[in-house]
Amino acid sequence: MKQKQLFKYVIAGILAFSLFSAIYVNLDAAAQPECAKTASDIQQATEAVIVEEENQDRNLPIPDVTLISRILDLAQRVVSHTP
């Protein structure tokens, strides 16, 4: 009988703690509106970095098409001659 009561108290304690923590977090977030300003500043800085990276010239080497077609041709020949 005591185990059932103890279990009920544990569940009630967990529910009370989670309710208290949810209320505390919401009230704390409402009391600090400058956090939203810093979040928007961080987002703007991130967008600026992304735009800057997109505008940079990339010197990526483009593979020669003839080399790729030659490798595919050799692969087809090897596959077709296997028993």
Secondary structure as the mmCIF struct_conf table of DSSP 4:
data_model
#
loop_
_struct_conf.conf_type_id
_struct_conf.id
_struct_conf.beg_label_comp_id
_struct_conf.beg_label_asym_id
_struct_conf.beg_label_seq_id
_struct_conf.end_label_comp_id
_struct_conf.end_label_asym_id
_struct_conf.end_label_seq_id
HELX_RH_AL_P HELX_RH_AL_P1 LYS A 2 ALA A 31
TURN_TY1_P TURN_TY1_P1 PRO A 33 PRO A 33
HELX_RH_AL_P HELX_RH_AL_P2 GLU A 34 ASN A 55
BEND BEND1 GLN A 56 GLN A 56
HELX_LH_PP_P HELX_LH_PP_P1 LEU A 60 ASP A 64
HELX_RH_AL_P HELX_RH_AL_P3 VAL A 65 SER A 80
TURN_TY1_P TURN_TY1_P2 HIS A 81 HIS A 81
#
